[in-house]
Amino acid sequence: MTYFLSSALGLIVVSRRLAADPRFRHLASYALAAGITGVALFVLMGVFVVPEDAPLHAWAGLAQRLVIVVVLFPCTIVLALRLLRVTRADDAPL
């Protein structure tokens, strides 16, 4: 549970810093959307998936993996690839 909430909130916080950097500005809205979606799915999982008597409890593992694979992980990978590209461009000889 800590991973889901901290990852989503982390993307929201990072999106604000990305918006201030012109090299990452175009990814700020994507990171913000992924973070807000992650927080919303965290709340929905807490209501409909995690409790023992929840209607979707039998699907808890699938729901958690979907949040990771569809929302959190792709955004993290895109940000990492962009950071790698920016650092390689900064390290290139003039």
Secondary structure in CASP SS format (residue, H / E / C, confidence):
PFRMAT SS
TARGET T0000
AUTHOR 0000-0000-0000
METHOD secondary structure of the structure
MODEL  1
M C 1.00
T H 1.00
Y H 1.00
F H 1.00
L H 1.00
S H 1.00
S H 1.00
A H 1.00
L H 1.00
G H 1.00
L H 1.00
I H 1.00
V H 1.00
V H 1.00
S H 1.00
R H 1.00
R H 1.00
L H 1.00
A H 1.00
A H 1.00
D C 1.00
P C 1.00
R C 1.00
F C 1.00
R H 1.00
H H 1.00
L H 1.00
A H 1.00
S H 1.00
Y H 1.00
A H 1.00
L H 1.00
A H 1.00
A H 1.00
G H 1.00
I H 1.00
T H 1.00
G H 1.00
V H 1.00
A H 1.00
L H 1.00
F H 1.00
V H 1.00
L H 1.00
M H 1.00
G H 1.00
V H 1.00
F H 1.00
V C 1.00
V C 1.00
P C 1.00
E C 1.00
D C 1.00
A C 1.00
P C 1.00
L C 1.00
H H 1.00
A H 1.00
W H 1.00
A H 1.00
G H 1.00
L H 1.00
A H 1.00
Q H 1.00
R H 1.00
L H 1.00
V H 1.00
I H 1.00
V H 1.00
V H 1.00
V H 1.00
L H 1.00
F H 1.00
P H 1.00
C H 1.00
T H 1.00
I H 1.00
V H 1.00
L H 1.00
A H 1.00
L H 1.00
R H 1.00
L H 1.00
L H 1.00
R H 1.00
V H 1.00
T H 1.00
R H 1.00
A H 1.00
D H 1.00
D H 1.00
A C 1.00
P C 1.00
L C 1.00
END
